[in-house]
Protein backbone atom coordinates (compact mmCIF):
# COMPACT_ATOMS: atom_id res chain seq x y z
CA UNK A 1 0.00 0.00 0.00
CA UNK A 2 1.52 3.32 -1.05
CA UNK A 3 2.41 5.66 1.77
CA UNK A 4 1.87 3.07 4.48
CA UNK A 5 4.59 2.51 7.06
CA UNK A 6 6.35 -0.84 6.71
CA UNK A 7 5.23 -3.35 9.29
CA UNK A 8 7.34 -4.10 12.35
CA UNK A 9 7.65 -7.59 13.69
CA UNK A 10 5.85 -8.58 16.85
CA UNK A 11 7.67 -10.06 19.85
CA UNK A 12 7.61 -13.85 20.06
CA UNK A 13 6.37 -16.25 22.76
CA UNK A 14 8.55 -18.20 25.20
CA UNK A 15 8.11 -21.54 23.44
CA UNK A 16 10.25 -20.20 20.64
CA UNK A 17 13.85 -21.06 19.78
CA UNK A 18 15.60 -17.96 18.49
CA UNK A 19 18.47 -18.60 16.10
CA UNK A 20 20.54 -15.42 15.84
CA UNK A 21 23.47 -14.62 13.63
CA UNK A 22 26.10 -13.62 16.16
CA UNK A 23 27.55 -15.29 19.25
CA UNK A 24 28.51 -11.80 20.46
CA UNK A 25 25.53 -11.67 22.78
CA UNK A 26 26.88 -12.95 26.10
CA UNK A 27 24.69 -10.19 27.55
CA UNK A 28 21.78 -12.60 27.04
CA UNK A 29 23.33 -15.12 29.40
CA UNK A 30 24.62 -12.51 31.86
CA UNK A 31 21.20 -10.93 32.07
CA UNK A 32 19.13 -14.10 32.41
CA UNK A 33 21.51 -16.70 33.81
CA UNK A 34 19.96 -20.17 33.94
CA UNK A 35 16.54 -18.69 33.09
CA UNK A 36 17.67 -17.49 29.65
CA UNK A 37 15.14 -18.47 27.00
CA UNK A 38 16.66 -20.81 24.41
CA UNK A 39 18.93 -19.05 21.90
CA UNK A 40 21.04 -20.62 19.15
CA UNK A 41 23.80 -18.46 17.64
CA UNK A 42 24.75 -19.48 14.11
CA UNK A 43 27.95 -17.40 14.11
CA UNK A 44 27.43 -16.19 10.55
CA UNK A 45 26.75 -18.83 7.91
CA UNK A 46 25.40 -21.87 9.77
CA UNK A 47 27.18 -25.13 9.14
CA UNK A 48 25.35 -28.41 8.64
CA UNK A 49 25.43 -29.18 12.39
CA UNK A 50 23.53 -25.96 13.14
CA UNK A 51 20.95 -26.72 10.46
CA UNK A 52 20.53 -30.26 11.83
CA UNK A 53 20.14 -28.89 15.37
CA UNK A 54 17.49 -26.39 14.27
CA UNK A 55 15.60 -29.07 12.34
CA UNK A 56 15.73 -31.41 15.35
CA UNK A 57 14.43 -28.66 17.65
CA UNK A 58 11.58 -27.98 15.22
CA UNK A 59 10.77 -31.70 15.02
CA UNK A 60 10.43 -31.67 18.82
CA UNK A 61 7.89 -28.85 18.60
CA UNK A 62 10.04 -25.73 18.93
CA UNK A 63 9.06 -22.68 16.94
CA UNK A 64 12.13 -21.18 15.26
CA UNK A 65 12.57 -17.42 14.79
CA UNK A 66 15.67 -16.01 13.09
CA UNK A 67 17.41 -12.64 13.45
CA UNK A 68 20.63 -11.45 11.84
CA UNK A 69 22.32 -8.39 10.39
CA UNK A 70 20.48 -6.01 8.10
CA UNK A 71 23.08 -6.16 5.33
CA UNK A 72 23.43 -8.13 2.13
CA UNK A 73 25.11 -11.10 3.73
CA UNK A 74 22.72 -11.08 6.70
CA UNK A 75 19.70 -11.20 4.40
CA UNK A 76 21.20 -14.10 2.42
CA UNK A 77 21.99 -16.00 5.64
CA UNK A 78 18.46 -15.41 6.94
CA UNK A 79 16.94 -16.61 3.66
CA UNK A 80 19.16 -19.72 3.79
CA UNK A 81 18.20 -20.57 7.38
CA UNK A 82 14.51 -20.05 6.58
CA UNK A 83 14.84 -22.20 3.45
CA UNK A 84 16.61 -25.06 5.24
CA UNK A 85 14.52 -25.01 8.44
CA UNK A 86 11.01 -23.94 9.43
CA UNK A 87 12.43 -20.71 10.94
CA UNK A 88 10.53 -17.47 10.43
CA UNK A 89 11.83 -13.90 10.77
CA UNK A 90 12.35 -12.39 14.22
CA UNK A 91 12.38 -8.58 13.99
CA UNK A 92 13.58 -8.77 10.38
CA UNK A 93 10.90 -6.67 8.64
CA UNK A 94 11.34 -3.36 6.82
CA UNK A 95 9.85 -1.48 9.78
CA UNK A 96 12.39 -3.09 12.11
CA UNK A 97 15.22 -2.00 9.82
CA UNK A 98 13.89 1.56 9.59
CA UNK A 99 13.42 1.77 13.37
CA UNK A 100 16.99 0.57 13.90
CA UNK A 101 18.29 3.24 11.50
CA UNK A 102 16.89 5.91 13.82
CA UNK A 103 19.47 4.77 16.40
CA UNK A 104 22.31 4.27 13.91
CA UNK A 105 23.59 7.53 12.44
CA UNK A 106 26.42 5.85 10.53
CA UNK A 107 26.59 2.19 9.72
CA UNK A 108 28.69 0.01 7.46
CA UNK A 109 27.87 -0.33 3.75
CA UNK A 110 25.21 -2.84 2.76
CA UNK A 111 27.27 -4.94 0.40
CA UNK A 112 25.47 -6.81 -2.36
CA UNK A 113 21.82 -7.19 -1.45
CA UNK A 114 19.28 -9.66 -2.73
CA UNK A 115 15.55 -9.82 -2.12
CA UNK A 116 14.29 -10.97 1.26
CA UNK A 117 11.69 -13.68 0.48
CA UNK A 118 9.74 -12.90 3.68
CA UNK A 119 9.45 -9.12 3.12
CA UNK A 120 9.63 -7.61 -0.37
CA UNK A 121 9.86 -4.08 1.07
CA UNK A 122 12.88 -4.80 3.29
CA UNK A 123 15.67 -4.86 0.73
CA UNK A 124 14.25 -1.97 -1.28
CA UNK A 125 14.20 0.07 1.97
CA UNK A 126 17.78 -0.98 2.61
CA UNK A 127 18.88 -0.08 -0.92
CA UNK A 128 17.24 3.36 -0.68
CA UNK A 129 19.16 4.16 2.51
CA UNK A 130 22.41 2.41 1.62
CA UNK A 131 23.36 1.59 5.19
CA UNK A 132 23.61 -1.71 7.06
CA UNK A 133 22.45 -2.25 10.63
CA UNK A 134 24.41 -4.88 12.53
CA UNK A 135 22.62 -7.17 14.93
CA UNK A 136 24.36 -5.72 17.98
CA UNK A 137 22.67 -2.37 17.24
CA UNK A 138 19.24 -3.89 17.87
CA UNK A 139 20.30 -6.05 20.82
CA UNK A 140 18.09 -4.04 23.21
CA UNK A 141 14.95 -4.90 21.21
CA UNK A 142 15.98 -8.53 21.11
CA UNK A 143 16.68 -8.51 24.84
CA UNK A 144 13.26 -6.95 25.45
CA UNK A 145 11.69 -9.91 23.63
CA UNK A 146 13.72 -12.27 25.77
CA UNK A 147 12.60 -10.49 28.96
CA UNK A 148 9.00 -11.21 28.00
CA UNK A 149 9.89 -14.80 27.10
CA UNK A 150 11.80 -15.30 30.36
CA UNK A 151 8.75 -14.10 32.28
CA UNK A 152 6.57 -16.53 30.34
CA UNK A 153 9.01 -19.36 31.14
CA UNK A 154 9.00 -18.46 34.83
CA UNK A 155 5.18 -18.37 34.85
CA UNK A 156 5.03 -21.76 33.12
CA UNK A 157 7.41 -23.30 35.68
CA UNK A 158 5.17 -22.35 38.62
C-alpha positions in Angstrom: 0.0 0.0 0.0 1.5 3.3 -1.0 2.4 5.7 1.8 1.9 3.1 4.5 4.6 2.5 7.1 6.4 -0.8 6.7 5.2 -3.4 9.3 7.3 -4.1 12.3 7.6 -7.6 13.7 5.8 -8.6 16.8 7.7 -10.1 19.9 7.6 -13.8 20.1 6.4 -16.3 22.8 8.5 -18.2 25.2 8.1 -21.5 23.4 10.2 -20.2 20.6 13.8 -21.1 19.8 15.6 -18.0 18.5 18.5 -18.6 16.1 20.5 -15.4 15.8 23.5 -14.6 13.6 26.1 -13.6 16.2 27.5 -15.3 19.2 28.5 -11.8 20.5 25.5 -11.7 22.8 26.9 -12.9 26.1 24.7 -10.2 27.6 21.8 -12.6 27.0 23.3 -15.1 29.4 24.6 -12.5 31.9 21.2 -10.9 32.1 19.1 -14.1 32.4 21.5 -16.7 33.8 20.0 -20.2 33.9 16.5 -18.7 33.1 17.7 -17.5 29.7 15.1 -18.5 27.0 16.7 -20.8 24.4 18.9 -19.0 21.9 21.0 -20.6 19.2 23.8 -18.5 17.6 24.8 -19.5 14.1 27.9 -17.4 14.1 27.4 -16.2 10.5 26.7 -18.8 7.9 25.4 -21.9 9.8 27.2 -25.1 9.1 25.3 -28.4 8.6 25.4 -29.2 12.4 23.5 -26.0 13.1 20.9 -26.7 10.5 20.5 -30.3 11.8 20.1 -28.9 15.4 17.5 -26.4 14.3 15.6 -29.1 12.3 15.7 -31.4 15.3 14.4 -28.7 17.6 11.6 -28.0 15.2 10.8 -31.7 15.0 10.4 -31.7 18.8 7.9 -28.8 18.6 10.0 -25.7 18.9 9.1 -22.7 16.9 12.1 -21.2 15.3 12.6 -17.4 14.8 15.7 -16.0 13.1 17.4 -12.6 13.4 20.6 -11.5 11.8 22.3 -8.4 10.4 20.5 -6.0 8.1 23.1 -6.2 5.3 23.4 -8.1 2.1 25.1 -11.1 3.7 22.7 -11.1 6.7 19.7 -11.2 4.4 21.2 -14.1 2.4 22.0 -16.0 5.6 18.5 -15.4 6.9 16.9 -16.6 3.7 19.2 -19.7 3.8 18.2 -20.6 7.4 14.5 -20.1 6.6 14.8 -22.2 3.5 16.6 -25.1 5.2 14.5 -25.0 8.4 11.0 -23.9 9.4 12.4 -20.7 10.9 10.5 -17.5 10.4 11.8 -13.9 10.8 12.3 -12.4 14.2 12.4 -8.6 14.0 13.6 -8.8 10.4 10.9 -6.7 8.6 11.3 -3.4 6.8 9.9 -1.5 9.8 12.4 -3.1 12.1 15.2 -2.0 9.8 13.9 1.6 9.6 13.4 1.8 13.4 17.0 0.6 13.9 18.3 3.2 11.5 16.9 5.9 13.8 19.5 4.8 16.4 22.3 4.3 13.9 23.6 7.5 12.4 26.4 5.8 10.5 26.6 2.2 9.7 28.7 0.0 7.5 27.9 -0.3 3.8 25.2 -2.8 2.8 27.3 -4.9 0.4 25.5 -6.8 -2.4 21.8 -7.2 -1.4 19.3 -9.7 -2.7 15.6 -9.8 -2.1 14.3 -11.0 1.3 11.7 -13.7 0.5 9.7 -12.9 3.7 9.4 -9.1 3.1 9.6 -7.6 -0.4 9.9 -4.1 1.1 12.9 -4.8 3.3 15.7 -4.9 0.7 14.3 -2.0 -1.3 14.2 0.1 2.0 17.8 -1.0 2.6 18.9 -0.1 -0.9 17.2 3.4 -0.7 19.2 4.2 2.5 22.4 2.4 1.6 23.4 1.6 5.2 23.6 -1.7 7.1 22.4 -2.3 10.6 24.4 -4.9 12.5 22.6 -7.2 14.9 24.4 -5.7 18.0 22.7 -2.4 17.2 19.2 -3.9 17.9 20.3 -6.1 20.8 18.1 -4.0 23.2 15.0 -4.9 21.2 16.0 -8.5 21.1 16.7 -8.5 24.8 13.3 -7.0 25.4 11.7 -9.9 23.6 13.7 -12.3 25.8 12.6 -10.5 29.0 9.0 -11.2 28.0 9.9 -14.8 27.1 11.8 -15.3 30.4 8.8 -14.1 32.3 6.6 -16.5 30.3 9.0 -19.4 31.1 9.0 -18.5 34.8 5.2 -18.4 34.8 5.0 -21.8 33.1 7.4 -23.3 35.7 5.2 -22.4 38.6 
